[in-house]
Amino acid sequence: MKTKKKFDAVKMMRKIRDKLSKEFVDKSYEGQKEYIKKRVKIRPGAAQKT
């Protein structure tokens, strides 16, 4: 018996990936990294990679 999902993680991931693919089409690798850096919020106390 299947139950109705309230949240579909696969569907959400595909939507996010498709959006990023459209935004990254004309960006270099460095441009992509800069885009992500500006939009990712770092939690206080979280380890950061340098």
N, CA, C and O atoms as CSV, one atom per row, in Angstrom:
chain,resi,resn,atom,element,x,y,z
A,1,MET,N,N,0.833,-1.179,0.000
A,1,MET,CA,C,0.000,0.000,0.000
A,1,MET,C,C,0.884,1.252,0.000
A,1,MET,O,O,1.760,1.398,0.853
A,2,LYS,N,N,0.651,2.150,-0.957
A,2,LYS,CA,C,1.397,3.398,-1.039
A,2,LYS,C,C,0.709,4.463,-0.212
A,2,LYS,O,O,-0.518,4.532,-0.136
A,3,THR,N,N,1.538,5.294,0.409
A,3,THR,CA,C,0.990,6.415,1.152
A,3,THR,C,C,1.379,7.699,0.442
A,3,THR,O,O,2.395,7.742,-0.252
A,4,LYS,N,N,0.599,8.719,0.606
A,4,LYS,CA,C,0.870,10.019,-0.012
A,4,LYS,C,C,1.984,10.721,0.758
A,4,LYS,O,O,1.894,10.909,1.971
A,5,LYS,N,N,3.041,11.107,0.032
A,5,LYS,CA,C,4.160,11.810,0.656
A,5,LYS,C,C,3.813,13.282,0.828
A,5,LYS,O,O,3.180,13.894,-0.032
A,6,LYS,N,N,4.236,13.829,1.946
A,6,LYS,CA,C,4.077,15.260,2.156
A,6,LYS,C,C,5.235,16.022,1.515
A,6,LYS,O,O,5.080,17.170,1.099
A,7,PHE,N,N,6.387,15.375,1.441
A,7,PHE,CA,C,7.583,16.014,0.904
A,7,PHE,C,C,8.321,15.030,0.020
A,7,PHE,O,O,8.622,13.915,0.447
A,8,ASP,N,N,8.611,15.426,-1.194
A,8,ASP,CA,C,9.319,14.570,-2.141
A,8,ASP,C,C,10.733,15.140,-2.347
A,8,ASP,O,O,10.920,16.098,-3.097
A,9,ALA,N,N,11.707,14.547,-1.682
A,9,ALA,CA,C,13.084,15.050,-1.719
A,9,ALA,C,C,13.692,14.943,-3.110
A,9,ALA,O,O,14.442,15.828,-3.522
A,10,VAL,N,N,13.387,13.889,-3.834
A,10,VAL,CA,C,13.947,13.710,-5.181
A,10,VAL,C,C,13.425,14.802,-6.107
A,10,VAL,O,O,14.187,15.394,-6.871
A,11,LYS,N,N,12.139,15.063,-6.037
A,11,LYS,CA,C,11.532,16.107,-6.876
A,11,LYS,C,C,12.150,17.467,-6.566
A,11,LYS,O,O,12.446,18.242,-7.475
A,12,MET,N,N,12.344,17.752,-5.281
A,12,MET,CA,C,12.930,19.027,-4.881
A,12,MET,C,C,14.371,19.146,-5.370
A,12,MET,O,O,14.770,20.201,-5.863
A,13,MET,N,N,15.154,18.076,-5.239
A,13,MET,CA,C,16.547,18.104,-5.673
A,13,MET,C,C,16.648,18.329,-7.174
A,13,MET,O,O,17.506,19.084,-7.632
A,14,ARG,N,N,15.792,17.691,-7.930
A,14,ARG,CA,C,15.796,17.877,-9.390
A,14,ARG,C,C,15.465,19.313,-9.758
A,14,ARG,O,O,16.065,19.884,-10.669
A,15,LYS,N,N,14.507,19.894,-9.044
A,15,LYS,CA,C,14.114,21.282,-9.298
A,15,LYS,C,C,15.283,22.230,-9.011
A,15,LYS,O,O,15.561,23.137,-9.796
A,16,ILE,N,N,15.962,22.014,-7.888
A,16,ILE,CA,C,17.111,22.849,-7.523
A,16,ILE,C,C,18.237,22.670,-8.539
A,16,ILE,O,O,18.839,23.648,-8.981
A,17,ARG,N,N,18.520,21.418,-8.908
A,17,ARG,CA,C,19.600,21.143,-9.866
A,17,ARG,C,C,19.318,21.794,-11.217
A,17,ARG,O,O,20.220,22.352,-11.840
A,18,ASP,N,N,18.058,21.722,-11.672
A,18,ASP,CA,C,17.703,22.325,-12.955
A,18,ASP,C,C,17.872,23.846,-12.919
A,18,ASP,O,O,18.348,24.445,-13.883
A,19,LYS,N,N,17.480,24.461,-11.808
A,19,LYS,CA,C,17.621,25.908,-11.661
A,19,LYS,C,C,19.097,26.305,-11.680
A,19,LYS,O,O,19.481,27.257,-12.360
A,20,LEU,N,N,19.920,25.573,-10.933
A,20,LEU,CA,C,21.351,25.881,-10.905
A,20,LEU,C,C,21.995,25.674,-12.269
A,20,LEU,O,O,22.852,26.459,-12.675
A,21,SER,N,N,21.597,24.637,-12.970
A,21,SER,CA,C,22.156,24.380,-14.303
A,21,SER,C,C,21.899,25.560,-15.234
A,21,SER,O,O,22.777,25.946,-16.006
A,22,LYS,N,N,20.698,26.132,-15.162
A,22,LYS,CA,C,20.376,27.293,-16.004
A,22,LYS,C,C,21.204,28.503,-15.604
A,22,LYS,O,O,21.636,29.271,-16.464
A,23,GLU,N,N,21.430,28.682,-14.300
A,23,GLU,CA,C,22.203,29.832,-13.838
A,23,GLU,C,C,23.694,29.673,-14.135
A,23,GLU,O,O,24.390,30.669,-14.335
A,24,PHE,N,N,24.187,28.453,-14.166
A,24,PHE,CA,C,25.615,28.205,-14.349
A,24,PHE,C,C,26.028,28.066,-15.807
A,24,PHE,O,O,27.222,27.958,-16.088
A,25,VAL,N,N,25.100,28.063,-16.732
A,25,VAL,CA,C,25.421,27.767,-18.128
A,25,VAL,C,C,26.512,28.687,-18.690
A,25,VAL,O,O,27.343,28.229,-19.474
A,26,ASP,N,N,26.531,29.952,-18.316
A,26,ASP,CA,C,27.530,30.882,-18.846
A,26,ASP,C,C,28.610,31.253,-17.836
A,26,ASP,O,O,29.394,32.168,-18.083
A,27,LYS,N,N,28.662,30.553,-16.698
A,27,LYS,CA,C,29.644,30.871,-15.673
A,27,LYS,C,C,30.821,29.888,-15.731
A,27,LYS,O,O,30.659,28.707,-16.039
A,28,SER,N,N,31.987,30.409,-15.428
A,28,SER,CA,C,33.167,29.555,-15.300
A,28,SER,C,C,33.076,28.816,-13.967
A,28,SER,O,O,32.192,29.087,-13.154
A,29,TYR,N,N,33.988,27.894,-13.757
A,29,TYR,CA,C,34.037,27.171,-12.486
A,29,TYR,C,C,34.214,28.148,-11.332
A,29,TYR,O,O,33.550,28.026,-10.302
A,30,GLU,N,N,35.106,29.112,-11.504
A,30,GLU,CA,C,35.337,30.120,-10.459
A,30,GLU,C,C,34.077,30.950,-10.233
A,30,GLU,O,O,33.754,31.288,-9.095
A,31,GLY,N,N,33.373,31.279,-11.300
A,31,GLY,CA,C,32.126,32.029,-11.182
A,31,GLY,C,C,31.060,31.237,-10.431
A,31,GLY,O,O,30.289,31.798,-9.652
A,32,GLN,N,N,31.026,29.935,-10.671
A,32,GLN,CA,C,30.077,29.068,-9.975
A,32,GLN,C,C,30.387,29.026,-8.479
A,32,GLN,O,O,29.482,29.108,-7.648
A,33,LYS,N,N,31.669,28.896,-8.142
A,33,LYS,CA,C,32.062,28.859,-6.733
A,33,LYS,C,C,31.681,30.169,-6.043
A,33,LYS,O,O,31.192,30.153,-4.914
A,34,GLU,N,N,31.899,31.289,-6.708
A,34,GLU,CA,C,31.568,32.591,-6.131
A,34,GLU,C,C,30.059,32.728,-5.921
A,34,GLU,O,O,29.618,33.253,-4.899
A,35,TYR,N,N,29.279,32.262,-6.875
A,35,TYR,CA,C,27.814,32.278,-6.775
A,35,TYR,C,C,27.361,31.508,-5.533
A,35,TYR,O,O,26.517,31.982,-4.772
A,36,ILE,N,N,27.928,30.326,-5.339
A,36,ILE,CA,C,27.553,29.483,-4.202
A,36,ILE,C,C,27.992,30.129,-2.889
A,36,ILE,O,O,27.228,30.155,-1.924
A,37,LYS,N,N,29.220,30.651,-2.849
A,37,LYS,CA,C,29.724,31.302,-1.633
A,37,LYS,C,C,28.806,32.423,-1.170
A,37,LYS,O,O,28.562,32.574,0.027
A,38,LYS,N,N,28.295,33.208,-2.112
A,38,LYS,CA,C,27.444,34.346,-1.771
A,38,LYS,C,C,26.095,33.901,-1.229
A,38,LYS,O,O,25.457,34.641,-0.481
A,39,ARG,N,N,25.651,32.699,-1.595
A,39,ARG,CA,C,24.309,32.279,-1.239
A,39,ARG,C,C,24.213,31.268,-0.104
A,39,ARG,O,O,23.131,31.050,0.441
A,40,VAL,N,N,25.319,30.658,0.251
A,40,VAL,CA,C,25.307,29.659,1.317
A,40,VAL,C,C,25.474,30.359,2.658
A,40,VAL,O,O,26.376,31.177,2.839
A,41,LYS,N,N,24.605,30.031,3.578
A,41,LYS,CA,C,24.709,30.594,4.924
A,41,LYS,C,C,25.462,29.600,5.796
A,41,LYS,O,O,25.087,28.431,5.888
A,42,ILE,N,N,26.505,30.064,6.421
A,42,ILE,CA,C,27.312,29.222,7.286
A,42,ILE,C,C,26.753,29.312,8.708
A,42,ILE,O,O,26.565,30.400,9.252
A,43,ARG,N,N,26.493,28.147,9.289
A,43,ARG,CA,C,26.012,28.123,10.670
A,43,ARG,C,C,27.132,28.485,11.629
A,43,ARG,O,O,28.272,28.062,11.440
A,44,PRO,N,N,26.816,29.267,12.660
A,44,PRO,CA,C,27.858,29.590,13.655
A,44,PRO,C,C,28.421,28.318,14.266
A,44,PRO,O,O,27.670,27.421,14.650
A,45,GLY,N,N,29.731,28.242,14.355
A,45,GLY,CA,C,30.383,27.084,14.946
A,45,GLY,C,C,30.621,25.942,13.965
A,45,GLY,O,O,31.261,24.952,14.322
A,46,ALA,N,N,30.123,26.058,12.744
A,46,ALA,CA,C,30.315,25.002,11.756
A,46,ALA,C,C,31.746,25.061,11.225
A,46,ALA,O,O,32.307,26.145,11.067
A,47,ALA,N,N,32.321,23.926,10.958
A,47,ALA,CA,C,33.675,23.855,10.413
A,47,ALA,C,C,33.665,24.409,8.997
A,47,ALA,O,O,32.765,24.111,8.212
A,48,GLN,N,N,34.663,25.213,8.676
A,48,GLN,CA,C,34.767,25.783,7.340
A,48,GLN,C,C,36.016,25.265,6.653
A,48,GLN,O,O,37.088,25.188,7.253
A,49,LYS,N,N,35.861,24.913,5.386
A,49,LYS,CA,C,36.996,24.458,4.585
A,49,LYS,C,C,37.686,25.681,4.004
A,49,LYS,O,O,37.031,26.564,3.451
A,50,THR,N,N,39.006,25.735,4.126
A,50,THR,CA,C,39.732,26.894,3.599
A,50,THR,C,C,40.381,26.600,2.293
A,50,THR,O,O,41.032,27.471,1.717
